[in-house]
Amino acid sequence: MNSVEAAETVTNVLNPAVIAAFTFLVLLYPRNIASSQFVASLIFGTFIPLAMMVLLSKRGLISDFYVSEKNERAIPFAGAILSYLAGGLTLWLLGALPIITALMLCYAGNTIVMMGITWRWKISVHASGIAGSTTVLIEGLGAWASVFFALLIPVAWARIRLKAHTPTQILAGMLVTIAATWVQLRIYLAVL
């Protein structure tokens, strides 16, 4: 496997939808929570966003699965936002743990922020996915969960190696999302 293939593998394995599934599992598993919460989380946080990307790619509405062209990102962002909002509502109706519903709502809020920035400048959604998820894991599980920030290292390498992002775009995706997630968590957890 050459370095480009390795970077593509890292990009696929650590994509935001996969990270979302992992994050919901890590938050729910130790609490032995009902499977309905995990299933709803997977459907709205992972399956629908991934299925939408495959469909848009197959129909030629986006040039590639990771929407490398920033001017093509509006439809995927809007679809993901709707999925996350529907997921947040579903989780709330299921009586999910507040941190689980808050995580889904943070995905919606962070996607809105990424969409707004993308209108002017390309920002790393891969870095955002890891940064936001890790911020919620720290809130839900404690400071030890900050180890998941280490996933930003292979993601940064992969995205730069594939010429998908600059270091500044990756750093911005990380820092903006940490701040946005932290603010949202304060609001959502107070309300929920």
Secondary structure as the mmCIF struct_conf table of DSSP 4:
data_model
#
loop_
_struct_conf.conf_type_id
_struct_conf.id
_struct_conf.beg_label_comp_id
_struct_conf.beg_label_asym_id
_struct_conf.beg_label_seq_id
_struct_conf.end_label_comp_id
_struct_conf.end_label_asym_id
_struct_conf.end_label_seq_id
HELX_RH_AL_P HELX_RH_AL_P1 SER A 3 VAL A 13
TURN_TY1_P TURN_TY1_P1 LEU A 14 LEU A 14
HELX_RH_AL_P HELX_RH_AL_P2 PRO A 16 LEU A 28
HELX_RH_3T_P HELX_RH_3T_P1 TYR A 29 ARG A 31
TURN_TY1_P TURN_TY1_P2 ASN A 32 ASN A 32
HELX_RH_AL_P HELX_RH_AL_P3 SER A 35 LEU A 42
HELX_RH_PI_P HELX_RH_PI_P1 ILE A 43 PHE A 47
HELX_RH_AL_P HELX_RH_AL_P4 ILE A 48 LYS A 58
TURN_TY1_P TURN_TY1_P3 ARG A 59 GLY A 60
BEND BEND1 LEU A 61 ASP A 64
TURN_TY1_P TURN_TY1_P4 PHE A 65 TYR A 66
BEND BEND2 GLU A 69 GLU A 69
HELX_RH_3T_P HELX_RH_3T_P2 LYS A 70 GLU A 72
HELX_RH_AL_P HELX_RH_AL_P5 ALA A 74 LEU A 93
TURN_TY1_P TURN_TY1_P5 LEU A 94 GLY A 95
HELX_RH_AL_P HELX_RH_AL_P6 PRO A 98 THR A 118
TURN_TY1_P TURN_TY1_P6 TRP A 119 ARG A 120
BEND BEND3 TRP A 121 TRP A 121
HELX_RH_AL_P HELX_RH_AL_P7 VAL A 125 LEU A 141
HELX_RH_3T_P HELX_RH_3T_P3 ALA A 143 LEU A 151
HELX_RH_AL_P HELX_RH_AL_P8 LEU A 152 ARG A 161
TURN_TY1_P TURN_TY1_P7 LEU A 162 LYS A 163
BEND BEND4 ALA A 164 ALA A 164
HELX_RH_AL_P HELX_RH_AL_P9 PRO A 167 VAL A 191
#
